[in-house]
Amino acid sequence: MAAEAAFDGAALVVNALSVSPEIDFDRIALGTVVMDMTYKPLATPFLTAARERGLPTVDGLAMLIGQAAPSFQALFRRPPPPLDLRALLMAHLGETA
């Protein structure tokens, strides 16, 4: 069985490596969501290749932000302030929309 066969029928493909794996995105079904946990840079080669194939993508900043509110709540025992974290983090990271 080829390694790419592991993607057959996948609804989600996540890269949790610190490097972009070599994947033939033509073997990934259209509509499969592709996520890269990396958030610097946001446009990783992995996500760029998936977008070129027309696949929906999620960058690592989404996961970082998703973890922020529960972490803030756990540490400070109160809800986090209402901030546009994506805009703040993108500016801090030197990324553009």
Buried (B, 14 or more C-beta within 10 A) or exposed (E): EEEEEEBEEBEEBBBEEEEBEEBEBEBBEEEBBBBBBBBEBBBBBBBBBBBEBEBEBBBBBBBBBEEBEEEBEEEEEEEBEEEEBBEEBBEEEEBEE
